[in-house]
Amino acid sequence: MEIRPIVSALMRSKVALILIGLQIALTLAIVCNALFIINQRLALMGRPSGINEADTFAVGSLGFGAGFNVDTTIAEDLRLLRGLPGVAAATATNSLPLSNGGWSTGISLQRDQKTSTASSAIYFMDEQGLDTFGLELVAGRNFTADEVTYRHDSENQQPPAVIITEALANKLFPGQPAVGKQLYLDTDAPPNVVVGVVRRMQVPWIGFNEGGDPDSEYFSTLVPQYLAFGNFSRYVVRTEPGRRDELMKLVEAKLQAGNGARIVREARSLEDVRREGYQEHRAMTLILGGVIVSLLSITALGIVGMASFWVTQRTRQIGTRRALGATRSDILRHFLAENFLITSLGLVVGAVLTYAFNYWLITHFQAARLPLGYVAAGCLALWTLGQIAVLGPATRASKVPPAVATRSV
Amino acid sequence: MLTYYLQLGWHSLRRNPVLTTLMIFGIALGIGATMTSLTVFHLMGSDPIPWKSDRLHYVQLDNWSPDQGYNDNGEPPDQVTYRDAQALMEAARADRQAAMFKTALPVQPENPEIKPFMALGRATYADFFPMFEPSFRYGKPWDRGQDTQHARVIVLDAKTNEKLFGGQDSTGKRVRLNDVDYTVVGVLDDWRPRVKFYDLTNGSLNGPEEFYIPYTTAIELKTRSSGNNSCWKTPDPGWEGHLNSECIWEQFWVELDSPEKLAAYRSFLDNYVTDQKKLGRFPRPLNNRLYSVTEWLEVQKVVPRDVKVQVGLSFAFLAVCLINTVGLLLAKFMRKAGEIGLRRALGASRTQLFLQHLVESGVIGLSGGLAGLVLAWGGLVAVRSLYKGYDYVAQLDWSMVLTAVGLAVLSAVLAGLFPTWRACRIAPAVQLKTQ
């Protein structure tokens, strides 16, 4: 392949060369960084919550007035829910994974500890909680019905037994079995004993990160209590597979009919909770995806435009070369190689720009360093894009008849 | 002269419809993307109450644990305790002051046809209304006297008034909330600050409340906050324990009409905390803050990281679109070399040709800008549907429309400068010879 004519042709239109090169460089920088952000968000959204989301929904209740009895309401509601055909399990709780609102507490291992060992989400539930959320018990035992008590805002009663997640167990008691160990949810109260460990249960706050520990998003503690603060109560129901939507409507109506002195708040499936919890991350991936597609189209169109212009401008030279014995494929290859050369130059600049952009994201937005693989993939994509874009004009160039050279010189 | 250039530009653009469309489309895409992200950035970050934002200040006191700060960056807690809010209200050292907290109460309509519903409200002081200036459709706010009387009065927002009273003037009527009757004293107009700056802790993009009741009444009725409640020490049990705890669940705003008063209030806060230290509270070093509205928005990072990244990306995107346009314009003007040579030979000066081609790029920019506005409008519709709560920060406003068109014309003219300059350097003789 003769590189000389390509280089000398390019040097005759330096400005165009710079423009296309710069465009490719910027495109590489934006596409790589956008793709990196998209992949990070997809990884974030892909993490398991540890609970059964497909068959579960939550519903809340808010009673009227000072005379409203939350304790009996919770007991009656749970009896009603558990008696409904199609309901597999139900529990009262205070919060849900991914719901972005909940209760957290610092956990200490010693009473006189100054700062807590880990901060954990607190999920209140009864003996059906594990079954309702679909949590997998990996050590110890579930709560028993007689362990479950009411917790009012007039008392600070700590439960003797708690269940923790595997991630929290590893943080608190690394390398040791957690079951039977003591911890303090409140250092002014008697210690709590770990009676069981569940595989996984995500905290309510998305992106929760305590001290840079990625495991902290799974630091959850399960407490066998009915939280009876104010007139609020909240339930989670797991239905038999496929019956969730039908039961959501039914449960709302039944709860309202059972007790008129309250508002039954709209039932929400856990899938909806997830969708809403991750909405900004999903939005970001969609927006960045849109940016990548439009950017690649613009760049491809730009290459087509410039290449067509060059072909028109050089029609006579092409004719001359053809007249001097160059074949059609020689001309085609000339333009393909020319594009490859320009793209490569652009990509070198682009790699530098990519990391400059990444550096801006790191310094201003605590982003991570971009892995080299993205730049490699981006280069490959832009080379391919360039070759495809230039193919049309190049084919047109190869069809210039040698006779053109003899006209009008 | 300008009309002639415009005519020439129009002709020249019509000659290569594909190239022209490509250029306009490129600029439109760049402008559309930039305007979409910039609008959200601008509306979220802009001053929500510009005429008095420097007079409204948010009080922060550092009552947190001696062992662990509230924030890693050393900023004090973002809310205050009931005790401190009470002490500051009683001292009444500012021109206006209001403690407040978010609450959720069931509304029990008298009309049996309206189902009871849960409403989000704010328990606050009479000063809230003159401080934040929501406009009233009917009636007026309660007064300071009613604060001290724990009056059972309520201000409704327009929507709730519509729901309960069909939008009629409901002042003097009764509303039942959580088994307690309140008398309506006022109904707000549609009041919607873009950012809920007076309570950034509980959702900066949430709308204002559905009702407002006196703080003193809410406390008498043992109403708990439904917003964020953070504690570093376990509170004593019961309602009294809740009130006397070191838990933070209230916002406290003051209005200070001059820099002198601001300085005086600062030293008042310092003295207050120093006094409290003698009582064994406030174990951390003195760390009070008195941010103005705009400072508070900045500190609380109201504009999310993603929006800033999007603005950065969209400008890089615009740069690509402009480079693209420069390239295409260059191609176009170079192709017109013959025509330029002819006009030069017929006596047109370089300046005239230069202006003519600048006008041509300007026309492209203007068309691109207008098309970009349509794209930005579509982009904002998309943003509103992608993000919940962005309804009021993803709206085209006039300043943004003008910016868009201005930016498009400016960038197209800038993009056209080099190609124009190149085109005008053409020597007439050479061009004419090859014809």
Interface residues (C-beta under 8 A of the other chain):
Chain A: V15 A16 L19 I20 L22 Q23 L26 T27 A29 I30 N33 A34 I37 L62 G63 F64 G65 A66 G67 K114 T115 D153 S154 E155 N156 D186 D188 A189 F229 G230 N231 R262 I263 R265 E276 Q279 E280 R282 A283 M284 L286 I287 L288 V291 S294 L295 I298 T299 L301 G302 G305 M306 S308 F309 T312 Q313 F357 W360 L361 H364 F365 S408
Chain B: L19 L22 G26 L29 A33 D67 Q68 A104 P106 Q108 P116 F117 M118 N178 D179 V180 K222 R224 T234 P235 D236 P237 G238 W239 H242 P304 R305 D306 K308 V309 Q310 G312 L313 S314 A316 F317 A319 V320 C321 I323 N324 V326 G327 L328 L330 A331 M334 R335 V383 L386 Y387 K388 F418 R422 T434
